[in-house]
Amino acid sequence: MQRQGGGSIVNIGSVLGLKAALAFPVHPYAVAKAGVAMLTKTIAVLHLASDEAAWTTGAILTVDGGIMAQ
């Protein structure tokens, strides 16, 4: 990204990384997706606290058909 003068990082996870789903026995998958979400958050907190992030904005956009709202 430095060579080309910038870019964006987009991490894609799953709703299973955000909310427990006991009906689906996919625990390793859910743990991996939760790790993606937390890694993204911790790297963003670290970057957003730096001087380099003076004009940076970010968001986690949950596209899940309303599952997190239940």
mmJSON file of the N, C-alpha and C atoms, coordinates in Angstrom:
{"data_MODEL":{"atom_site":{
"group_PDB":["ATOM","ATOM","ATOM","ATOM","ATOM","ATOM","ATOM","ATOM","ATOM","ATOM","ATOM","ATOM","ATOM","ATOM","ATOM","ATOM","ATOM","ATOM","ATOM","ATOM","ATOM","ATOM","ATOM","ATOM","ATOM","ATOM","ATOM","ATOM","ATOM","ATOM","ATOM","ATOM","ATOM","ATOM","ATOM","ATOM","ATOM","ATOM","ATOM","ATOM","ATOM","ATOM","ATOM","ATOM","ATOM","ATOM","ATOM","ATOM","ATOM","ATOM","ATOM","ATOM","ATOM","ATOM","ATOM","ATOM","ATOM","ATOM","ATOM","ATOM","ATOM","ATOM","ATOM","ATOM","ATOM","ATOM","ATOM","ATOM","ATOM","ATOM","ATOM","ATOM","ATOM","ATOM","ATOM","ATOM","ATOM","ATOM","ATOM","ATOM","ATOM","ATOM","ATOM","ATOM","ATOM","ATOM","ATOM","ATOM","ATOM","ATOM","ATOM","ATOM","ATOM","ATOM","ATOM","ATOM","ATOM","ATOM","ATOM","ATOM","ATOM","ATOM","ATOM","ATOM","ATOM","ATOM","ATOM","ATOM","ATOM","ATOM","ATOM","ATOM","ATOM","ATOM","ATOM","ATOM","ATOM","ATOM","ATOM","ATOM","ATOM","ATOM","ATOM","ATOM","ATOM","ATOM","ATOM","ATOM","ATOM","ATOM","ATOM","ATOM","ATOM","ATOM","ATOM","ATOM","ATOM","ATOM","ATOM","ATOM","ATOM","ATOM","ATOM","ATOM","ATOM","ATOM","ATOM","ATOM","ATOM","ATOM","ATOM","ATOM","ATOM","ATOM","ATOM","ATOM","ATOM","ATOM","ATOM","ATOM","ATOM","ATOM","ATOM","ATOM","ATOM","ATOM","ATOM","ATOM","ATOM","ATOM","ATOM","ATOM","ATOM","ATOM","ATOM","ATOM","ATOM","ATOM","ATOM","ATOM","ATOM","ATOM","ATOM","ATOM","ATOM","ATOM","ATOM","ATOM","ATOM","ATOM","ATOM","ATOM","ATOM","ATOM","ATOM","ATOM","ATOM","ATOM","ATOM","ATOM","ATOM","ATOM","ATOM","ATOM","ATOM","ATOM","ATOM","ATOM","ATOM","ATOM"],
"id":[1,2,3,4,5,6,7,8,9,10,11,12,13,14,15,16,17,18,19,20,21,22,23,24,25,26,27,28,29,30,31,32,33,34,35,36,37,38,39,40,41,42,43,44,45,46,47,48,49,50,51,52,53,54,55,56,57,58,59,60,61,62,63,64,65,66,67,68,69,70,71,72,73,74,75,76,77,78,79,80,81,82,83,84,85,86,87,88,89,90,91,92,93,94,95,96,97,98,99,100,101,102,103,104,105,106,107,108,109,110,111,112,113,114,115,116,117,118,119,120,121,122,123,124,125,126,127,128,129,130,131,132,133,134,135,136,137,138,139,140,141,142,143,144,145,146,147,148,149,150,151,152,153,154,155,156,157,158,159,160,161,162,163,164,165,166,167,168,169,170,171,172,173,174,175,176,177,178,179,180,181,182,183,184,185,186,187,188,189,190,191,192,193,194,195,196,197,198,199,200,201,202,203,204,205,206,207,208,209,210],
"type_symbol":["N","C","C","N","C","C","N","C","C","N","C","C","N","C","C","N","C","C","N","C","C","N","C","C","N","C","C","N","C","C","N","C","C","N","C","C","N","C","C","N","C","C","N","C","C","N","C","C","N","C","C","N","C","C","N","C","C","N","C","C","N","C","C","N","C","C","N","C","C","N","C","C","N","C","C","N","C","C","N","C","C","N","C","C","N","C","C","N","C","C","N","C","C","N","C","C","N","C","C","N","C","C","N","C","C","N","C","C","N","C","C","N","C","C","N","C","C","N","C","C","N","C","C","N","C","C","N","C","C","N","C","C","N","C","C","N","C","C","N","C","C","N","C","C","N","C","C","N","C","C","N","C","C","N","C","C","N","C","C","N","C","C","N","C","C","N","C","C","N","C","C","N","C","C","N","C","C","N","C","C","N","C","C","N","C","C","N","C","C","N","C","C","N","C","C","N","C","C","N","C","C","N","C","C","N","C","C","N","C","C"],
"label_atom_id":["N","CA","C","N","CA","C","N","CA","C","N","CA","C","N","CA","C","N","CA","C","N","CA","C","N","CA","C","N","CA","C","N","CA","C","N","CA","C","N","CA","C","N","CA","C","N","CA","C","N","CA","C","N","CA","C","N","CA","C","N","CA","C","N","CA","C","N","CA","C","N","CA","C","N","CA","C","N","CA","C","N","CA","C","N","CA","C","N","CA","C","N","CA","C","N","CA","C","N","CA","C","N","CA","C","N","CA","C","N","CA","C","N","CA","C","N","CA","C","N","CA","C","N","CA","C","N","CA","C","N","CA","C","N","CA","C","N","CA","C","N","CA","C","N","CA","C","N","CA","C","N","CA","C","N","CA","C","N","CA","C","N","CA","C","N","CA","C","N","CA","C","N","CA","C","N","CA","C","N","CA","C","N","CA","C","N","CA","C","N","CA","C","N","CA","C","N","CA","C","N","CA","C","N","CA","C","N","CA","C","N","CA","C","N","CA","C","N","CA","C","N","CA","C","N","CA","C","N","CA","C","N","CA","C","N","CA","C","N","CA","C","N","CA","C"],
"label_alt_id":[null,null,null,null,null,null,null,null,null,null,null,null,null,null,null,null,null,null,null,null,null,null,null,null,null,null,null,null,null,null,null,null,null,null,null,null,null,null,null,null,null,null,null,null,null,null,null,null,null,null,null,null,null,null,null,null,null,null,null,null,null,null,null,null,null,null,null,null,null,null,null,null,null,null,null,null,null,null,null,null,null,null,null,null,null,null,null,null,null,null,null,null,null,null,null,null,null,null,null,null,null,null,null,null,null,null,null,null,null,null,null,null,null,null,null,null,null,null,null,null,null,null,null,null,null,null,null,null,null,null,null,null,null,null,null,null,null,null,null,null,null,null,null,null,null,null,null,null,null,null,null,null,null,null,null,null,null,null,null,null,null,null,null,null,null,null,null,null,null,null,null,null,null,null,null,null,null,null,null,null,null,null,null,null,null,null,null,null,null,null,null,null,null,null,null,null,null,null,null,null,null,null,null,null,null,null,null,null,null,null],
"label_comp_id":["MET","MET","MET","GLN","GLN","GLN","ARG","ARG","ARG","GLN","GLN","GLN","GLY","GLY","GLY","GLY","GLY","GLY","GLY","GLY","GLY","SER","SER","SER","ILE","ILE","ILE","VAL","VAL","VAL","ASN","ASN","ASN","ILE","ILE","ILE","GLY","GLY","GLY","SER","SER","SER","VAL","VAL","VAL","LEU","LEU","LEU","GLY","GLY","GLY","LEU","LEU","LEU","LYS","LYS","LYS","ALA","ALA","ALA","ALA","ALA","ALA","LEU","LEU","LEU","ALA","ALA","ALA","PHE","PHE","PHE","PRO","PRO","PRO","VAL","VAL","VAL","HIS","HIS","HIS","PRO","PRO","PRO","TYR","TYR","TYR","ALA","ALA","ALA","VAL","VAL","VAL","ALA","ALA","ALA","LYS","LYS","LYS","ALA","ALA","ALA","GLY","GLY","GLY","VAL","VAL","VAL","ALA","ALA","ALA","MET","MET","MET","LEU","LEU","LEU","THR","THR","THR","LYS","LYS","LYS","THR","THR","THR","ILE","ILE","ILE","ALA","ALA","ALA","VAL","VAL","VAL","LEU","LEU","LEU","HIS","HIS","HIS","LEU","LEU","LEU","ALA","ALA","ALA","SER","SER","SER","ASP","ASP","ASP","GLU","GLU","GLU","ALA","ALA","ALA","ALA","ALA","ALA","TRP","TRP","TRP","THR","THR","THR","THR","THR","THR","GLY","GLY","GLY","ALA","ALA","ALA","ILE","ILE","ILE","LEU","LEU","LEU","THR","THR","THR","VAL","VAL","VAL","ASP","ASP","ASP","GLY","GLY","GLY","GLY","GLY","GLY","ILE","ILE","ILE","MET","MET","MET","ALA","ALA","ALA","GLN","GLN","GLN"],
"label_asym_id":["A","A","A","A","A","A","A","A","A","A","A","A","A","A","A","A","A","A","A","A","A","A","A","A","A","A","A","A","A","A","A","A","A","A","A","A","A","A","A","A","A","A","A","A","A","A","A","A","A","A","A","A","A","A","A","A","A","A","A","A","A","A","A","A","A","A","A","A","A","A","A","A","A","A","A","A","A","A","A","A","A","A","A","A","A","A","A","A","A","A","A","A","A","A","A","A","A","A","A","A","A","A","A","A","A","A","A","A","A","A","A","A","A","A","A","A","A","A","A","A","A","A","A","A","A","A","A","A","A","A","A","A","A","A","A","A","A","A","A","A","A","A","A","A","A","A","A","A","A","A","A","A","A","A","A","A","A","A","A","A","A","A","A","A","A","A","A","A","A","A","A","A","A","A","A","A","A","A","A","A","A","A","A","A","A","A","A","A","A","A","A","A","A","A","A","A","A","A","A","A","A","A","A","A","A","A","A","A","A","A"],
"label_entity_id":["1","1","1","1","1","1","1","1","1","1","1","1","1","1","1","1","1","1","1","1","1","1","1","1","1","1","1","1","1","1","1","1","1","1","1","1","1","1","1","1","1","1","1","1","1","1","1","1","1","1","1","1","1","1","1","1","1","1","1","1","1","1","1","1","1","1","1","1","1","1","1","1","1","1","1","1","1","1","1","1","1","1","1","1","1","1","1","1","1","1","1","1","1","1","1","1","1","1","1","1","1","1","1","1","1","1","1","1","1","1","1","1","1","1","1","1","1","1","1","1","1","1","1","1","1","1","1","1","1","1","1","1","1","1","1","1","1","1","1","1","1","1","1","1","1","1","1","1","1","1","1","1","1","1","1","1","1","1","1","1","1","1","1","1","1","1","1","1","1","1","1","1","1","1","1","1","1","1","1","1","1","1","1","1","1","1","1","1","1","1","1","1","1","1","1","1","1","1","1","1","1","1","1","1","1","1","1","1","1","1"],
"label_seq_id":[1,1,1,2,2,2,3,3,3,4,4,4,5,5,5,6,6,6,7,7,7,8,8,8,9,9,9,10,10,10,11,11,11,12,12,12,13,13,13,14,14,14,15,15,15,16,16,16,17,17,17,18,18,18,19,19,19,20,20,20,21,21,21,22,22,22,23,23,23,24,24,24,25,25,25,26,26,26,27,27,27,28,28,28,29,29,29,30,30,30,31,31,31,32,32,32,33,33,33,34,34,34,35,35,35,36,36,36,37,37,37,38,38,38,39,39,39,40,40,40,41,41,41,42,42,42,43,43,43,44,44,44,45,45,45,46,46,46,47,47,47,48,48,48,49,49,49,50,50,50,51,51,51,52,52,52,53,53,53,54,54,54,55,55,55,56,56,56,57,57,57,58,58,58,59,59,59,60,60,60,61,61,61,62,62,62,63,63,63,64,64,64,65,65,65,66,66,66,67,67,67,68,68,68,69,69,69,70,70,70],
"pdbx_PDB_ins_code":[null,null,null,null,null,null,null,null,null,null,null,null,null,null,null,null,null,null,null,null,null,null,null,null,null,null,null,null,null,null,null,null,null,null,null,null,null,null,null,null,null,null,null,null,null,null,null,null,null,null,null,null,null,null,null,null,null,null,null,null,null,null,null,null,null,null,null,null,null,null,null,null,null,null,null,null,null,null,null,null,null,null,null,null,null,null,null,null,null,null,null,null,null,null,null,null,null,null,null,null,null,null,null,null,null,null,null,null,null,null,null,null,null,null,null,null,null,null,null,null,null,null,null,null,null,null,null,null,null,null,null,null,null,null,null,null,null,null,null,null,null,null,null,null,null,null,null,null,null,null,null,null,null,null,null,null,null,null,null,null,null,null,null,null,null,null,null,null,null,null,null,null,null,null,null,null,null,null,null,null,null,null,null,null,null,null,null,null,null,null,null,null,null,null,null,null,null,null,null,null,null,null,null,null,null,null,null,null,null,null],
"Cartn_x":[0.829,0.0,0.874,2.027,2.905,3.424,3.775,4.282,3.272,1.992,0.968,0.338,0.78,0.302,-0.965,-1.337,-2.505,-3.383,-4.479,-5.416,-6.314,-7.078,-8.007,-7.861,-8.094,-8.115,-9.553,-10.062,-11.425,-11.353,-11.782,-11.839,-13.279,-13.478,-14.824,-14.94,-15.944,-16.162,-17.524,-18.161,-19.449,-20.206,-21.524,-22.326,-21.998,-21.507,-21.129,-19.932,-19.22,-18.139,-18.609,-19.884,-20.439,-21.462,-22.07,-23.155,-23.115,-23.295,-23.297,-24.507,-24.292,-25.37,-25.294,-25.959,-25.879,-26.477,-27.37,-28.015,-27.073,-25.978,-25.029,-23.712,-23.33,-22.086,-20.863,-20.582,-19.457,-18.51,-18.2,-17.418,-16.059,-15.272,-13.987,-14.154,-15.154,-15.433,-15.805,-16.698,-17.14,-15.973,-15.093,-13.927,-13.017,-12.817,-11.977,-12.57,-13.871,-14.52,-14.532,-14.674,-14.583,-13.173,-12.185,-10.803,-10.586,-11.184,-11.085,-11.691,-12.861,-13.533,-12.69,-12.147,-11.376,-10.037,-9.389,-8.134,-8.368,-9.443,-9.776,-10.003,-10.737,-11.014,-9.744,-8.894,-7.712,-6.704,-6.551,-5.648,-6.196,-7.555,-8.168,-7.982,-8.202,-8.043,-6.646,-5.568,-4.157,-3.882,-4.36,-4.141,-4.875,-6.119,-6.898,-6.333,-5.515,-4.896,-3.61,-3.162,-1.907,-2.144,-1.076,-1.16,-1.464,-1.098,-1.354,-2.842,-3.681,-5.108,-5.937,-5.309,-6.022,-7.288,-7.292,-8.453,-9.088,-8.811,-9.323,-10.676,-11.571,-12.84,-13.005,-13.825,-14.026,-15.34,-15.742,-17.0,-16.988,-17.756,-18.06,-19.495,-19.679,-21.002,-21.481,-22.525,-23.073,-24.212,-24.027,-25.05,-25.496,-26.609,-26.988,-28.486,-29.231,-30.668,-31.402,-30.817,-31.456,-31.149,-30.24,-29.937,-29.431,-28.572,-28.032,-29.104,-30.195,-31.27,-32.207,-32.08,-32.991,-32.565],
"Cartn_y":[-1.183,0.0,1.248,1.171,2.335,2.613,1.552,1.729,2.397,2.061,2.627,3.891,4.333,5.597,5.516,4.34,4.224,3.053,2.942,1.858,1.664,0.613,0.312,-1.141,-1.403,-2.768,-3.097,-4.172,-4.604,-6.026,-6.219,-7.548,-8.025,-9.257,-9.812,-10.971,-10.915,-11.965,-12.602,-12.901,-13.568,-13.175,-13.248,-12.96,-13.956,-15.141,-16.116,-15.657,-14.651,-14.077,-12.993,-12.647,-11.569,-12.046,-13.202,-13.674,-15.198,-15.742,-17.196,-17.808,-18.941,-19.658,-21.116,-21.442,-22.793,-23.84,-23.431,-24.379,-24.874,-24.177,-24.55,-24.979,-26.246,-26.723,-26.379,-25.118,-24.639,-23.806,-24.289,-23.521,-23.066,-23.914,-23.43,-22.298,-22.41,-21.357,-20.054,-20.156,-18.971,-18.304,-19.097,-18.546,-17.82,-18.408,-17.77,-16.438,-16.394,-15.152,-14.11,-14.532,-13.6,-13.026,-13.848,-13.373,-12.312,-12.491,-11.488,-10.166,-10.24,-9.026,-8.32,-9.063,-8.45,-7.922,-8.656,-8.174,-6.848,-6.79,-5.556,-4.405,-4.667,-3.62,-3.161,-4.103,-3.703,-2.972,-3.386,-2.671,-1.295,-1.184,0.117,1.05,0.521,1.357,1.919,0.95,1.324,2.401,2.19,3.165,4.476,4.386,5.606,6.455,5.864,6.624,7.316,7.034,7.615,8.936,9.706,10.966,10.749,9.577,9.281,9.2,9.06,8.859,10.128,11.264,12.509,12.662,12.159,12.292,10.947,9.943,8.603,8.399,7.789,7.349,5.879,5.192,3.776,3.309,2.127,1.564,0.06,-0.602,-2.011,-2.047,-2.555,-2.622,-4.06,-4.288,-5.628,-5.799,-6.702,-7.011,-8.434,-8.58,-9.91,-10.188,-9.384,-9.629,-9.465,-8.759,-8.498,-9.502,-10.431,-11.464,-10.834,-9.836,-9.207,-8.43,-8.074,-7.328,-8.232,-9.521,-10.464,-10.683],
"Cartn_z":[0.0,0.0,0.0,0.646,0.64,-0.763,-1.51,-2.865,-3.783,-3.619,-4.496,-3.935,-2.787,-2.239,-1.42,-0.953,-0.087,-0.468,0.223,-0.019,1.181,1.156,2.246,2.653,3.92,4.432,4.783,4.228,4.502,5.041,6.275,6.877,6.839,6.411,6.31,7.282,8.14,9.13,8.942,10.033,10.027,11.284,11.212,12.399,13.514,13.152,14.178,14.999,14.524,15.306,16.253,16.155,16.976,17.995,17.73,18.589,18.659,19.855,20.012,19.323,18.688,18.015,18.436,19.518,20.07,19.141,18.249,17.343,16.252,16.037,14.998,15.645,15.549,16.158,15.31,15.214,14.399,15.253,16.423,17.382,16.852,16.202,15.679,14.667,13.818,12.831,13.534,14.532,15.267,15.987,16.579,17.271,16.284,15.107,14.099,13.656,13.448,13.013,14.123,15.37,16.498,16.577,16.256,16.238,15.18,14.014,12.946,13.422,14.054,14.533,15.596,16.557,17.639,17.142,16.242,15.664,14.953,14.194,13.483,14.458,15.525,16.51,17.219,17.638,18.389,17.51,16.278,15.379,15.063,14.922,14.642,15.822,17.195,18.379,18.445,18.117,18.142,17.098,15.87,14.794,15.084,15.525,15.751,16.88,17.748,18.829,18.384,17.175,16.704,15.972,15.823,15.083,13.612,13.089,11.681,11.355,12.365,12.146,12.347,12.235,12.51,11.662,10.431,9.543,9.22,10.017,9.744,10.4,9.672,10.24,9.917,10.647,10.396,10.972,10.554,11.026,10.864,11.725,11.529,11.047,9.866,9.251,9.323,10.108,10.254,9.274,8.324,7.32,7.592,8.313,8.801,8.75,8.034,7.936,9.259,10.2,11.477,12.584,12.351,13.358,14.657,14.567,15.787,16.549,15.911,16.555,17.353,17.192,17.875,19.302],
"occupancy":[1.0,1.0,1.0,1.0,1.0,1.0,1.0,1.0,1.0,1.0,1.0,1.0,1.0,1.0,1.0,1.0,1.0,1.0,1.0,1.0,1.0,1.0,1.0,1.0,1.0,1.0,1.0,1.0,1.0,1.0,1.0,1.0,1.0,1.0,1.0,1.0,1.0,1.0,1.0,1.0,1.0,1.0,1.0,1.0,1.0,1.0,1.0,1.0,1.0,1.0,1.0,1.0,1.0,1.0,1.0,1.0,1.0,1.0,1.0,1.0,1.0,1.0,1.0,1.0,1.0,1.0,1.0,1.0,1.0,1.0,1.0,1.0,1.0,1.0,1.0,1.0,1.0,1.0,1.0,1.0,1.0,1.0,1.0,1.0,1.0,1.0,1.0,1.0,1.0,1.0,1.0,1.0,1.0,1.0,1.0,1.0,1.0,1.0,1.0,1.0,1.0,1.0,1.0,1.0,1.0,1.0,1.0,1.0,1.0,1.0,1.0,1.0,1.0,1.0,1.0,1.0,1.0,1.0,1.0,1.0,1.0,1.0,1.0,1.0,1.0,1.0,1.0,1.0,1.0,1.0,1.0,1.0,1.0,1.0,1.0,1.0,1.0,1.0,1.0,1.0,1.0,1.0,1.0,1.0,1.0,1.0,1.0,1.0,1.0,1.0,1.0,1.0,1.0,1.0,1.0,1.0,1.0,1.0,1.0,1.0,1.0,1.0,1.0,1.0,1.0,1.0,1.0,1.0,1.0,1.0,1.0,1.0,1.0,1.0,1.0,1.0,1.0,1.0,1.0,1.0,1.0,1.0,1.0,1.0,1.0,1.0,1.0,1.0,1.0,1.0,1.0,1.0,1.0,1.0,1.0,1.0,1.0,1.0,1.0,1.0,1.0,1.0,1.0,1.0,1.0,1.0,1.0,1.0,1.0,1.0],
"B_iso_or_equiv":[0.0,0.0,0.0,0.0,0.0,0.0,0.0,0.0,0.0,0.0,0.0,0.0,0.0,0.0,0.0,0.0,0.0,0.0,0.0,0.0,0.0,0.0,0.0,0.0,0.0,0.0,0.0,0.0,0.0,0.0,0.0,0.0,0.0,0.0,0.0,0.0,0.0,0.0,0.0,0.0,0.0,0.0,0.0,0.0,0.0,0.0,0.0,0.0,0.0,0.0,0.0,0.0,0.0,0.0,0.0,0.0,0.0,0.0,0.0,0.0,0.0,0.0,0.0,0.0,0.0,0.0,0.0,0.0,0.0,0.0,0.0,0.0,0.0,0.0,0.0,0.0,0.0,0.0,0.0,0.0,0.0,0.0,0.0,0.0,0.0,0.0,0.0,0.0,0.0,0.0,0.0,0.0,0.0,0.0,0.0,0.0,0.0,0.0,0.0,0.0,0.0,0.0,0.0,0.0,0.0,0.0,0.0,0.0,0.0,0.0,0.0,0.0,0.0,0.0,0.0,0.0,0.0,0.0,0.0,0.0,0.0,0.0,0.0,0.0,0.0,0.0,0.0,0.0,0.0,0.0,0.0,0.0,0.0,0.0,0.0,0.0,0.0,0.0,0.0,0.0,0.0,0.0,0.0,0.0,0.0,0.0,0.0,0.0,0.0,0.0,0.0,0.0,0.0,0.0,0.0,0.0,0.0,0.0,0.0,0.0,0.0,0.0,0.0,0.0,0.0,0.0,0.0,0.0,0.0,0.0,0.0,0.0,0.0,0.0,0.0,0.0,0.0,0.0,0.0,0.0,0.0,0.0,0.0,0.0,0.0,0.0,0.0,0.0,0.0,0.0,0.0,0.0,0.0,0.0,0.0,0.0,0.0,0.0,0.0,0.0,0.0,0.0,0.0,0.0,0.0,0.0,0.0,0.0,0.0,0.0],
"pdbx_formal_charge":[null,null,null,null,null,null,null,null,null,null,null,null,null,null,null,null,null,null,null,null,null,null,null,null,null,null,null,null,null,null,null,null,null,null,null,null,null,null,null,null,null,null,null,null,null,null,null,null,null,null,null,null,null,null,null,null,null,null,null,null,null,null,null,null,null,null,null,null,null,null,null,null,null,null,null,null,null,null,null,null,null,null,null,null,null,null,null,null,null,null,null,null,null,null,null,null,null,null,null,null,null,null,null,null,null,null,null,null,null,null,null,null,null,null,null,null,null,null,null,null,null,null,null,null,null,null,null,null,null,null,null,null,null,null,null,null,null,null,null,null,null,null,null,null,null,null,null,null,null,null,null,null,null,null,null,null,null,null,null,null,null,null,null,null,null,null,null,null,null,null,null,null,null,null,null,null,null,null,null,null,null,null,null,null,null,null,null,null,null,null,null,null,null,null,null,null,null,null,null,null,null,null,null,null,null,null,null,null,null,null],
"auth_seq_id":[1,1,1,2,2,2,3,3,3,4,4,4,5,5,5,6,6,6,7,7,7,8,8,8,9,9,9,10,10,10,11,11,11,12,12,12,13,13,13,14,14,14,15,15,15,16,16,16,17,17,17,18,18,18,19,19,19,20,20,20,21,21,21,22,22,22,23,23,23,24,24,24,25,25,25,26,26,26,27,27,27,28,28,28,29,29,29,30,30,30,31,31,31,32,32,32,33,33,33,34,34,34,35,35,35,36,36,36,37,37,37,38,38,38,39,39,39,40,40,40,41,41,41,42,42,42,43,43,43,44,44,44,45,45,45,46,46,46,47,47,47,48,48,48,49,49,49,50,50,50,51,51,51,52,52,52,53,53,53,54,54,54,55,55,55,56,56,56,57,57,57,58,58,58,59,59,59,60,60,60,61,61,61,62,62,62,63,63,63,64,64,64,65,65,65,66,66,66,67,67,67,68,68,68,69,69,69,70,70,70],
"auth_comp_id":["MET","MET","MET","GLN","GLN","GLN","ARG","ARG","ARG","GLN","GLN","GLN","GLY","GLY","GLY","GLY","GLY","GLY","GLY","GLY","GLY","SER","SER","SER","ILE","ILE","ILE","VAL","VAL","VAL","ASN","ASN","ASN","ILE","ILE","ILE","GLY","GLY","GLY","SER","SER","SER","VAL","VAL","VAL","LEU","LEU","LEU","GLY","GLY","GLY","LEU","LEU","LEU","LYS","LYS","LYS","ALA","ALA","ALA","ALA","ALA","ALA","LEU","LEU","LEU","ALA","ALA","ALA","PHE","PHE","PHE","PRO","PRO","PRO","VAL","VAL","VAL","HIS","HIS","HIS","PRO","PRO","PRO","TYR","TYR","TYR","ALA","ALA","ALA","VAL","VAL","VAL","ALA","ALA","ALA","LYS","LYS","LYS","ALA","ALA","ALA","GLY","GLY","GLY","VAL","VAL","VAL","ALA","ALA","ALA","MET","MET","MET","LEU","LEU","LEU","THR","THR","THR","LYS","LYS","LYS","THR","THR","THR","ILE","ILE","ILE","ALA","ALA","ALA","VAL","VAL","VAL","LEU","LEU","LEU","HIS","HIS","HIS","LEU","LEU","LEU","ALA","ALA","ALA","SER","SER","SER","ASP","ASP","ASP","GLU","GLU","GLU","ALA","ALA","ALA","ALA","ALA","ALA","TRP","TRP","TRP","THR","THR","THR","THR","THR","THR","GLY","GLY","GLY","ALA","ALA","ALA","ILE","ILE","ILE","LEU","LEU","LEU","THR","THR","THR","VAL","VAL","VAL","ASP","ASP","ASP","GLY","GLY","GLY","GLY","GLY","GLY","ILE","ILE","ILE","MET","MET","MET","ALA","ALA","ALA","GLN","GLN","GLN"],
"auth_asym_id":["A","A","A","A","A","A","A","A","A","A","A","A","A","A","A","A","A","A","A","A","A","A","A","A","A","A","A","A","A","A","A","A","A","A","A","A","A","A","A","A","A","A","A","A","A","A","A","A","A","A","A","A","A","A","A","A","A","A","A","A","A","A","A","A","A","A","A","A","A","A","A","A","A","A","A","A","A","A","A","A","A","A","A","A","A","A","A","A","A","A","A","A","A","A","A","A","A","A","A","A","A","A","A","A","A","A","A","A","A","A","A","A","A","A","A","A","A","A","A","A","A","A","A","A","A","A","A","A","A","A","A","A","A","A","A","A","A","A","A","A","A","A","A","A","A","A","A","A","A","A","A","A","A","A","A","A","A","A","A","A","A","A","A","A","A","A","A","A","A","A","A","A","A","A","A","A","A","A","A","A","A","A","A","A","A","A","A","A","A","A","A","A","A","A","A","A","A","A","A","A","A","A","A","A","A","A","A","A","A","A"],
"auth_atom_id":["N","CA","C","N","CA","C","N","CA","C","N","CA","C","N","CA","C","N","CA","C","N","CA","C","N","CA","C","N","CA","C","N","CA","C","N","CA","C","N","CA","C","N","CA","C","N","CA","C","N","CA","C","N","CA","C","N","CA","C","N","CA","C","N","CA","C","N","CA","C","N","CA","C","N","CA","C","N","CA","C","N","CA","C","N","CA","C","N","CA","C","N","CA","C","N","CA","C","N","CA","C","N","CA","C","N","CA","C","N","CA","C","N","CA","C","N","CA","C","N","CA","C","N","CA","C","N","CA","C","N","CA","C","N","CA","C","N","CA","C","N","CA","C","N","CA","C","N","CA","C","N","CA","C","N","CA","C","N","CA","C","N","CA","C","N","CA","C","N","CA","C","N","CA","C","N","CA","C","N","CA","C","N","CA","C","N","CA","C","N","CA","C","N","CA","C","N","CA","C","N","CA","C","N","CA","C","N","CA","C","N","CA","C","N","CA","C","N","CA","C","N","CA","C","N","CA","C","N","CA","C","N","CA","C","N","CA","C","N","CA","C","N","CA","C"],
"pdbx_PDB_model_num":[1,1,1,1,1,1,1,1,1,1,1,1,1,1,1,1,1,1,1,1,1,1,1,1,1,1,1,1,1,1,1,1,1,1,1,1,1,1,1,1,1,1,1,1,1,1,1,1,1,1,1,1,1,1,1,1,1,1,1,1,1,1,1,1,1,1,1,1,1,1,1,1,1,1,1,1,1,1,1,1,1,1,1,1,1,1,1,1,1,1,1,1,1,1,1,1,1,1,1,1,1,1,1,1,1,1,1,1,1,1,1,1,1,1,1,1,1,1,1,1,1,1,1,1,1,1,1,1,1,1,1,1,1,1,1,1,1,1,1,1,1,1,1,1,1,1,1,1,1,1,1,1,1,1,1,1,1,1,1,1,1,1,1,1,1,1,1,1,1,1,1,1,1,1,1,1,1,1,1,1,1,1,1,1,1,1,1,1,1,1,1,1,1,1,1,1,1,1,1,1,1,1,1,1,1,1,1,1,1,1]
}}}
